[in-house]
Amino acid sequence: MSNTTKEENTRDLMVSQMAENLIGSEIIKLAGDVNERIKNGEQVYNFTIGDFNSTLFPIPDELKTEIINAYQNNITNYPPANGVLELRNSVSAYLSKYLTLTYAANDILIAGGARPLIYATYQAIIDPNDTVVFPVPSWNNNHYTHLSRGKQVFIETKAENNFMPTASDFADSIKEATLIALCSPLNPTGTVFSKKQLSSICKMVIQENERRSENEKPLYIIYDQIYWQLTHGETEHFNPVSLFPKMRDYTIFIDGISKAYAATGVRVGWAFGPTKIIGKMKSILGHVGAWAPKAEQVATAKFLDNNTASDRYLAWIKPEIFNRLNTFYKGMMTLRSEGYSIDATAPQAAIYLTVRFDLKSMIMANGDTLKTTKDITAYLLNEAQLALVPFYAFGSSSESTWYRLSVGNSSKIDIDASVNKLRMALSKLK
C-alpha cells in the first residue's frame, strides 16, 4: 500500500506560475460549445471560428497539386530550421512584387503557420517583466505576453477609430514599452489602419528609439498582416516599413498563406525582419520543432512562383468573401432601420464583420432581463441559433456589446436564413 500523503499528491500536481495562470482560449471554448450543439442535432449558424469551410473555400488547385506531387516524390524528411531555401526565395520575390519590400532569404523564417512565429517573436524580444503594449480587441496578445512572462498594457480602442489604436493611445506607456503588437487587417474586426493612423504610430516609435541610449533595448513592433491580401472595395493595406524605411530595424512582420489562400490547415507561415532577430527566432523554433512540413514548403514555393495561379485565386476568393460580408452588413443595417438596437461596421478587409447588439436591459419573453454581454450571447444562440464571438474574448471589456462575425464557414443561403432568424429573436424582446 502506498504511503503517499495527500499533501505529497498535491505537491506533485504543482506547476509553474505561468502554466497555473494561463487562460484557455475563449474562442475555442465557445466554438466547442457550439459544435457540441451541432453534434446533438441542433440548427446553429456558426460564425465563430476564423477558418474556412474547405468545401466552400478549397485551397488553390495548383497548390493542392504541388502538395500531392511533393509527397509522391517522397519529400518527407526534415526541412532546414529556417525553411527550405526555395520557399524563402519565393517569399522574398512575392514581397518584392506585391509590397515592394526587399528582404533577402536569410531575413525570412518559415514555420508551421503564424502562431509559432508570433510566439518566437515574443520570446526573442521580451524578458520577464518587459512591457508589451497592444490594443484590444486583438487576437491572443494577452496570452503571448503571459507565455513570455511580460507585463501587459491594454489599450481599449474605439469604434470611431475603426477599433485601431492611435499614437495618442500609447502616450502613457511608450517610454516603458519594449514591444507594440499591431495587426492590420485586424482580427477580430476586419478593419485596417489608415495611412495617417499608422504613420503617426511609426513616427512615435522612431522618435522613442532616437531618445533611447545604445544600452537600452529598442522599442519594436510586431506587425501581423496575415490578412493583407484580403482587402475589399477601396480599402488599402499599409505597413510600417513601406511608410518609413527607418522602421525596418524595429519591425517584425508575420505573414503566410493561411488566410489569403484559405490554407489554414496547410500550416505554412513566414516572418521577416531584422537579420539578428530572425536568426534568434530561428534558434528558438529550432528547439521547439515548429517547422512547416517540407512537402508543403516545397509546394508553396512553386505556387507562389506561379503568379498567374495566385492572382487568379485571389481574384476569385476576394469577391466571394466580400459578397458574404456585405450581405450580412446590409441585413444588419436593414434590421437597424426597422428599429432594432444593433449596429455594424462596413466591411473593409479579412473575413470578419464587426456587429453590435445593444440589448442590455431588454426583457425576454419569459420575463428575464438581459443584464450582461454573456446574457446577450446566450440569447442570440438560444433564440436566433446565431453563434458569434464577443469582443471580451479578444481582451475587450466584459461590458462591450460588440461581436466578431466570421464568414469563412458561411454559405449564401445561411446568411439570409440567419438574418431572418435574428429578426424573429429580436422581435421577442421588449
Beta strands, then each sheet from edge to edge (+ up, - down):
strand 1: 45-46
strand 2: 108-111
strand 3: 131-136
strand 4: 151-156
strand 5: 177-183
strand 6: 220-224
strand 7: 251-256
strand 8: 269-272
strand 9: 342-344
strand 10: 352-357
strand 11: 386-387
strand 12: 389-390
strand 13: 402-406
sheet 1: 1+ 11+
sheet 2: 2+ 8- 7+ 6+ 5+ 3+ 4+
sheet 3: 9+ 10- 13+ 12-
end
